[in-house]
Amino acid sequence: MGRAVGRSALPEHAVTGIVRQDLSSTDPIFVDPSGARRRRVRLVAYAIGVVLLLALAAVWASQLLGPATPPPSPPVVSAS
């Protein structure tokens, strides 16, 4: 591969001719000053983590307990 020569325009300054971008506004798109959304997302993430850890512990315990053995077969009665 060859070396790159020159510099390309940053994406926000690139001229595409397809979509005109108006970047004059710097207002945030979403603001949650109460922090309720962050707490809710964190609670859901912890709940998912606990469920995944329990599933992992169940798989791990099943591996440590050894293979399941079938019940013993009944004795065979001979017809003599």
Summary of the structure (lengths in Angstrom):
residues: 80
radius of gyration: 31.7
end to end distance: 86.4
largest distance: 100.1
contacts: 71
relative contact order: 0.05
helix: 40%
strand: 0%
